[in-house]
Structure formats: C-alpha cells, structure tokens
Amino acid sequence: MSVPNASGYFRTSYARDMALLDTRAQRVAAGVFLVLALALPIVDAPFLLDLANQVLLAVIGSVALMLVNGVAGQISLGHAGLLAAGAFTTGILVREAHAPFWVTLPAAALVGALIGLIFGLPSLRLRGLYLAVSTLALHFVVIYLGNEYESRRGYSTGVVIDPPSLWGVALTAPRAWYYVLFVSALAALLLGVNLLRAKTGRAWRAIQGREAVAEALGINVPGYKVLAFTVSSTLTAVAGALFSYYRGFVSAEAFSLFLTIQYVAMVIIGGMGSMLGAVLGAVFVTLFPYLIEWLMAILPTPAAWATSVFAVNYAAFGLMMILFLLYEPQGLVGIWRRIQNYFLLWPFQQRPRGG
C-alpha cells in the first residue's frame, strides 16, 4: 500500500510548526533562490528583465486574487477594475498634485481598501454567479470613470506619469525596477503566507468549506468575508499603482476584461488556495503568450497565423485553461507536490495493488 504525502519528517513543537522554513533543505533552497533572483539583473538583457518585471507585477495581483477567490471562496471578477483604480489614483495624484511615490502608493492602497469594503458588502447577501456579476460591475464603473477623466482632461493617448524617485534617484532603468518589484512581490507573498497561517486564513478556509459550519464554530462570517475583499483589493490597487509607474502611463484600454480572465486563470492554473500556486500561475500565464509566439516562429505554421498572433494566443490560452480544469484541477502546484512526494518516498513507494 502506498503512502502519499508522507516524508518521514515530523514537527515536534509549535515553534517548528509555525516556522516559515523549518528544514535545512527548505532554508538552503530559499537561500539559493534568493541569490539567483538578486543576481538576475546582472544579465544584460533588457527583454529578459522586462519579462521578469511583468512576472513580479503579476505575482502581486495573483496573490491578492488568490486570497479572495482561492482561499475565502468568494468569486470576484472585478480584478482589472481594481488594478485600474490603483493606476488612475496614481496618475491623477501625479498629474494634478505632483505627489511623490511615497504618497501615491499609500493613497492607491487606501482607495483599493475603500472599494473592497464597498463591493465586499454584497458578498453578505449574494453568492455564486450573483456575487460574480456584482463584482463585475466594479470593473465597468472604474473603467467608465477612468475614461471620463481621460476625455475631460484631454489625455487622448493615456495619462503620462513621470518616473518616481527613491532617495533622489529616478526609477527609469528596468534593472532598478526589478529590485523594487522583487521586494514588493516578496512582501505581498509573505503577507499572503502569514495570513493563511494565522487565524484569518483558517477562518477563510472554513468559510470556503461551508459557511453554516463556520458560523456554528463561532467565526464571524460577514466580517471575514468583507476582510477578504478589503485585503485583496488593497494589494491589487498597489499592484495597479506599480504597474502605472513601471509603464509610465495609464489608459483605461490597458485594463480590459480579458485581464481579469488572465488573473482568474493564474489562480486556476496555479492551484486554488495555495500561495505557491499563485506564483506558479503568474509565471505561467505571463510567459505563455511569449512561448506561443516563439513556437510559431520556429515551427512550420500556416502563413495566415502570422497575421493573427493575438487570436492564436487567445485560442491557445482558452485551450490550456480547459485542459487544466479537466485533467489537472489542482493546478501546477498539484504537479509540483506529486514530483516532490515521488522523490521524498523513493525508493520505498510501492504501486497500489489492483482490485
């Protein structure tokens, strides 16, 4: 009989159980990853750095959506609208008040928290598809307000944002942005991990499992639902603010509904309810379009496909989501755990006996 999910390693104290890195192998792996990540900008490849920065921005948004969708079990389809809210808050403060980086970022977080609080209230009454539609309205409201601001101020090509300055140094080079975004993504990931390990995360998982049982256990279900939306919206708005600074402009066209679908795909493909899944999903979904373009360039494909790269990307993206939903519902993190368990149990793992 096989014994899955067993490593022979057992925690013997609460301190060991609560430690983020409680084994030597985990500490060594984290140290190697940190050294490699910090050394990546040494490579003089602007395209590679831009890809890395896109991934880091996606990680922040993916962690935020994982908290409300994958952990708390509340369906939200207003993610692109929240990104736009943070981006437009930054753009308006920079253009109208010449606010510095240390003002615009907290302001974007505050706006995100307020929107999350307002649009989290329907979750107390609505569930499932009805809740999804109510959060979808958030997207259209924010995009409408953004379009109105652009048209009234005459920004036909978007709101241009000057590069921010940190300690008197302007952030313009992708290498400098990489370190800023890496620290931001790492902070968002640590926040998500610690929320899941705390009372808040346990309450969210209980609500996701069954609300009636969670309420019977004494969990303040309405309060934790609203808290999930508020925390997620705050992180998402911060991601939108960083996105606007990194790109140097804000435009409502950049926050289409397809962007929300991409972030939902990050949660599904990465693995529901896991912070590691949020990271893996962000990496996969961000790099997938570039992988498709590369394959189209090296493989013999019909000439008509070359003029329809976006359509091919959309079709391949939809197909990949369907395949994961059908054949790998646990996402990339499920694949990683099976590989990990194989090496942990080898060579003692046995095949299950047939009936």
C-alpha positions as CSV (number, residue, x, y, z in Angstrom):
1,M,0.0,0.0,0.0
2,S,1.4,3.4,-1.0
3,V,1.6,6.2,1.5
4,P,1.2,9.6,-0.4
5,N,2.1,12.9,1.1
6,A,4.5,11.4,3.6
7,S,8.1,12.4,4.0
8,G,9.2,10.8,7.3
9,Y,9.7,14.3,8.7
10,F,7.5,15.3,11.7
11,R,7.3,18.6,13.6
12,T,7.6,18.2,17.3
13,S,6.8,21.7,18.6
14,Y,4.6,24.6,17.9
15,A,7.6,26.8,17.1
16,R,8.7,24.3,14.4
17,D,5.2,24.1,13.1
18,M,4.9,27.9,12.8
19,A,8.3,28.4,11.2
20,L,8.3,29.5,7.6
21,L,11.4,27.5,6.8
22,D,11.6,24.7,9.2
23,T,14.0,22.3,7.5
24,R,17.6,22.6,6.3
25,A,16.6,21.7,2.8
26,Q,14.0,24.5,2.7
27,R,16.4,27.1,4.0
28,V,19.1,26.1,1.5
29,A,16.6,26.2,-1.4
30,A,15.3,29.6,-0.3
31,G,18.8,30.9,0.0
32,V,19.8,29.7,-3.4
33,F,16.7,31.1,-5.0
34,L,17.2,34.5,-3.3
35,V,20.8,34.7,-4.5
36,L,19.8,33.7,-8.1
37,A,16.9,36.2,-8.1
38,L,19.1,39.1,-6.8
39,A,21.7,38.2,-9.4
40,L,19.4,38.1,-12.4
41,P,19.7,41.9,-13.2
42,I,23.4,41.3,-13.8
43,V,22.4,39.7,-17.1
44,D,22.5,42.5,-19.7
45,A,19.2,41.5,-21.4
46,P,16.5,44.2,-21.4
47,F,13.9,41.8,-22.8
48,L,14.6,39.3,-20.1
49,L,14.4,42.0,-17.4
50,D,11.1,43.2,-18.8
51,L,9.7,39.7,-18.7
52,A,10.8,39.3,-15.1
53,N,9.3,42.6,-14.1
54,Q,6.0,41.6,-15.7
55,V,6.0,38.4,-13.8
56,L,6.7,40.2,-10.5
57,L,3.8,42.6,-11.1
58,A,1.6,39.6,-11.9
59,V,2.6,37.8,-8.7
60,I,1.3,40.7,-6.6
61,G,-2.1,40.7,-8.3
62,S,-2.3,36.9,-8.3
63,V,-1.6,36.7,-4.6
64,A,-4.3,39.2,-4.0
65,L,-6.9,37.4,-6.1
66,M,-5.9,34.0,-4.5
67,L,-6.8,35.3,-1.1
68,V,-10.4,36.2,-2.0
69,N,-11.1,33.5,-4.7
70,G,-8.9,30.6,-3.9
71,V,-8.9,30.8,-0.1
72,A,-12.0,32.6,1.0
73,G,-14.1,31.1,-1.8
74,Q,-15.7,34.4,-2.8
75,I,-15.9,34.9,-6.6
76,S,-14.6,38.2,-7.8
77,L,-14.4,39.3,-11.4
78,G,-13.5,43.0,-10.8
79,H,-9.8,42.4,-10.6
80,A,-8.9,44.5,-13.7
81,G,-11.1,47.3,-12.3
82,L,-9.2,47.3,-9.0
83,L,-5.9,47.4,-10.9
84,A,-7.3,50.4,-12.9
85,A,-8.4,52.1,-9.7
86,G,-4.9,52.0,-8.2
87,A,-3.3,53.1,-11.5
88,F,-5.7,56.0,-12.0
89,T,-5.3,57.1,-8.4
90,T,-1.6,57.3,-9.0
91,G,-2.0,59.0,-12.4
92,I,-4.3,61.7,-11.0
93,L,-2.2,62.4,-8.0
94,V,1.0,62.7,-10.1
95,R,-0.6,64.9,-12.8
96,E,-2.8,67.1,-10.6
97,A,-0.8,67.4,-7.4
98,H,2.7,66.2,-8.4
99,A,2.6,63.8,-5.5
100,P,5.7,61.7,-4.8
101,F,6.0,57.9,-4.8
102,W,5.6,57.7,-1.0
103,V,2.2,59.5,-1.2
104,T,0.7,57.8,-4.3
105,L,1.3,54.3,-3.2
106,P,-0.5,54.6,0.2
107,A,-3.2,56.6,-1.5
108,A,-3.8,53.8,-4.0
109,A,-3.9,51.3,-1.2
110,L,-6.4,53.4,0.7
111,V,-8.6,53.7,-2.4
112,G,-8.4,49.9,-3.0
113,A,-9.4,49.2,0.6
114,L,-12.4,51.5,0.3
115,I,-13.6,50.0,-2.9
116,G,-13.0,46.5,-1.5
117,L,-15.1,47.4,1.6
118,I,-17.9,48.8,-0.6
119,F,-18.0,46.0,-3.1
120,G,-17.4,43.4,-0.4
121,L,-20.7,44.2,1.3
122,P,-22.8,42.4,-1.5
123,S,-21.0,39.2,-0.5
124,L,-23.0,39.2,2.7
125,R,-26.2,38.6,0.7
126,L,-25.1,37.2,-2.7
127,R,-23.3,34.0,-3.6
128,G,-22.1,32.3,-6.7
129,L,-23.0,33.8,-10.1
130,Y,-24.9,36.7,-8.5
131,L,-21.8,37.7,-6.5
132,A,-19.6,37.4,-9.6
133,V,-21.9,39.7,-11.6
134,S,-21.9,42.3,-8.8
135,T,-18.1,42.4,-8.7
136,L,-18.1,42.6,-12.5
137,A,-20.0,45.8,-12.2
138,L,-17.0,47.2,-10.3
139,H,-14.9,46.8,-13.4
140,F,-17.3,48.8,-15.6
141,V,-17.7,51.6,-13.0
142,V,-14.0,52.1,-12.6
143,I,-13.3,51.9,-16.4
144,Y,-16.1,54.4,-17.1
145,L,-14.7,56.9,-14.5
146,G,-11.2,56.5,-15.9
147,N,-12.4,57.1,-19.5
148,E,-14.3,60.2,-18.3
149,Y,-11.1,61.6,-16.6
150,E,-9.1,61.0,-19.7
151,S,-11.6,62.6,-22.1
152,R,-12.3,65.6,-19.8
153,R,-8.6,66.3,-19.3
154,G,-7.7,65.7,-23.0
155,Y,-5.5,62.7,-22.5
156,S,-6.3,61.0,-25.7
157,T,-3.3,58.6,-25.5
158,G,-3.5,58.0,-21.8
159,V,-2.2,59.7,-18.7
160,V,1.6,60.1,-18.8
161,I,3.3,59.5,-15.5
162,D,6.8,60.8,-14.7
163,P,9.2,58.2,-13.3
164,P,9.2,58.1,-9.5
165,S,12.2,58.9,-7.4
166,L,13.6,56.9,-4.5
167,W,16.1,58.7,-2.3
168,G,16.7,61.2,-5.1
169,V,17.3,58.5,-7.8
170,A,14.8,58.3,-10.6
171,L,13.5,54.8,-11.4
172,T,13.9,54.6,-15.1
173,A,16.1,51.5,-15.8
174,P,14.5,48.0,-15.9
175,R,17.3,46.9,-13.6
176,A,16.3,49.3,-10.8
177,W,12.6,48.5,-11.3
178,Y,13.4,44.8,-10.9
179,Y,14.7,45.2,-7.4
180,V,11.7,47.4,-6.4
181,L,9.2,45.0,-7.9
182,F,11.0,42.0,-6.4
183,V,10.8,43.4,-2.9
184,S,7.1,44.3,-3.4
185,A,6.2,40.9,-4.7
186,L,8.1,39.2,-1.9
187,A,6.3,41.4,0.7
188,A,2.9,40.5,-0.9
189,L,3.8,36.8,-0.9
190,L,4.9,36.9,2.8
191,L,1.8,38.8,3.7
192,G,-0.4,36.1,2.0
193,V,1.5,33.2,3.5
194,N,1.3,34.6,7.0
195,L,-2.4,35.4,6.6
196,L,-3.1,31.8,5.7
197,R,-1.1,30.6,8.7
198,A,-2.9,32.9,11.1
199,K,-6.5,32.9,12.5
200,T,-7.6,34.9,9.4
201,G,-6.6,32.2,6.9
202,R,-8.2,29.4,8.9
203,A,-11.4,31.4,9.1
204,W,-11.4,32.0,5.3
205,R,-10.8,28.3,4.6
206,A,-13.7,27.4,6.9
207,I,-16.0,29.8,5.1
208,Q,-14.9,28.3,1.8
209,G,-15.7,24.8,3.0
210,R,-19.2,25.6,4.4
211,E,-20.5,28.8,5.7
212,A,-23.0,27.3,8.1
213,V,-20.4,25.2,9.8
214,A,-18.0,28.1,10.1
215,E,-20.7,30.2,11.7
216,A,-21.6,27.4,14.1
217,L,-17.9,27.3,15.1
218,G,-18.2,30.9,16.2
219,I,-16.5,32.5,13.1
220,N,-17.7,36.0,12.2
221,V,-18.6,35.1,8.6
222,P,-19.7,38.5,7.4
223,G,-16.7,40.2,8.9
224,Y,-14.2,37.8,7.4
225,K,-15.9,38.0,4.0
226,V,-15.6,41.7,3.9
227,L,-12.0,41.5,5.2
228,A,-11.1,39.1,2.4
229,F,-12.3,41.6,-0.2
230,T,-10.7,44.5,1.6
231,V,-7.2,42.9,1.8
232,S,-7.3,41.6,-1.7
233,S,-8.5,45.0,-3.1
234,T,-5.7,46.8,-1.2
235,L,-3.0,44.6,-2.7
236,T,-4.5,44.8,-6.1
237,A,-4.6,48.6,-6.1
238,V,-1.0,48.7,-5.1
239,A,-0.2,46.4,-8.0
240,G,-2.0,48.8,-10.3
241,A,-0.1,51.8,-8.9
242,L,3.2,50.0,-9.5
243,F,2.1,49.0,-13.0
244,S,1.3,52.6,-13.9
245,Y,4.7,53.8,-12.7
246,Y,6.5,51.0,-14.5
247,R,4.8,51.6,-17.8
248,G,4.9,55.3,-17.5
249,F,1.3,55.9,-18.4
250,V,-2.3,55.0,-17.5
251,S,-5.0,54.2,-20.0
252,A,-8.4,52.6,-19.5
253,E,-7.8,50.4,-22.6
254,A,-5.0,48.6,-20.7
255,F,-7.4,47.2,-18.2
256,S,-9.8,45.1,-20.3
257,L,-12.0,42.3,-19.1
258,F,-9.5,39.9,-20.6
259,L,-7.0,41.0,-18.0
260,T,-9.4,39.8,-15.3
261,I,-9.7,36.4,-17.1
262,Q,-5.9,36.2,-17.1
263,Y,-5.7,36.7,-13.4
264,V,-8.5,34.1,-12.8
265,A,-6.5,31.7,-15.0
266,M,-3.4,32.4,-12.8
267,V,-5.4,31.2,-9.7
268,I,-6.9,28.1,-11.5
269,I,-3.8,27.0,-13.4
270,G,-1.5,27.7,-10.4
271,G,-3.7,25.8,-7.9
272,M,-6.6,27.1,-5.8
273,G,-5.8,28.0,-2.3
274,S,-2.0,28.0,-2.5
275,M,0.4,30.9,-2.4
276,L,2.9,28.8,-4.3
277,G,0.1,28.2,-6.9
278,A,-0.4,32.0,-7.2
279,V,3.3,32.4,-8.0
280,L,3.4,29.5,-10.5
281,G,0.2,30.6,-12.1
282,A,1.6,34.2,-12.5
283,V,4.8,32.9,-14.1
284,F,2.9,30.5,-16.5
285,V,0.2,32.9,-17.6
286,T,2.6,35.8,-18.1
287,L,5.1,33.8,-20.2
288,F,2.6,31.7,-22.1
289,P,1.9,34.3,-24.9
290,Y,5.6,34.7,-25.5
291,L,6.0,30.9,-25.6
292,I,3.3,30.7,-28.2
293,E,4.9,33.4,-30.4
294,W,8.2,31.6,-30.1
295,L,6.7,28.3,-31.2
296,M,5.0,30.0,-34.1
297,A,8.4,31.4,-35.2
298,I,10.3,28.1,-35.1
299,L,7.6,25.7,-36.2
300,P,6.1,25.4,-39.7
301,T,2.7,27.1,-39.2
302,P,0.3,28.4,-41.8
303,A,1.1,31.8,-43.1
304,A,-2.3,33.1,-42.1
305,W,-1.4,32.5,-38.4
306,A,1.4,35.1,-38.5
307,T,-1.1,37.9,-39.0
308,S,-3.4,36.6,-36.3
309,V,-1.0,36.2,-33.4
310,F,-3.5,37.6,-30.8
311,A,-6.2,35.2,-32.0
312,V,-3.9,32.2,-31.8
313,N,-2.8,33.3,-28.3
314,Y,-6.4,33.6,-27.1
315,A,-7.3,30.2,-28.5
316,A,-4.2,28.5,-27.0
317,F,-4.9,30.2,-23.7
318,G,-8.5,29.1,-23.6
319,L,-7.5,25.5,-24.5
320,M,-4.9,25.5,-21.8
321,M,-7.5,26.6,-19.2
322,I,-9.9,23.8,-20.3
323,L,-7.1,21.2,-20.1
324,F,-6.2,22.2,-16.6
325,L,-9.8,22.2,-15.4
326,L,-10.4,18.7,-16.9
327,Y,-7.2,16.9,-16.2
328,E,-5.3,18.9,-13.5
329,P,-7.8,20.6,-11.2
330,Q,-5.1,21.0,-8.5
331,G,-3.1,23.1,-11.0
332,L,0.7,23.4,-11.3
333,V,1.1,23.2,-7.5
334,G,-0.5,19.7,-7.7
335,I,2.1,18.6,-10.2
336,W,4.9,20.0,-8.1
337,R,3.6,18.2,-5.0
338,R,3.4,14.9,-6.8
339,I,7.0,15.3,-8.1
340,Q,8.1,16.3,-4.6
341,N,6.4,13.3,-3.0
342,Y,7.9,11.0,-5.5
343,F,11.5,12.0,-4.5
344,L,10.6,12.0,-0.8
345,L,9.2,8.4,-0.9
346,W,11.7,7.0,-3.5
347,P,12.7,4.1,-3.5
348,F,10.1,3.0,-0.9
349,Q,7.0,3.9,-2.8
350,Q,5.0,0.9,-4.0
351,R,2.4,0.6,-6.6
352,P,-1.1,0.1,-5.3
353,R,-2.4,-3.4,-5.7
354,G,-5.1,-3.9,-8.4
355,G,-8.6,-5.0,-7.3
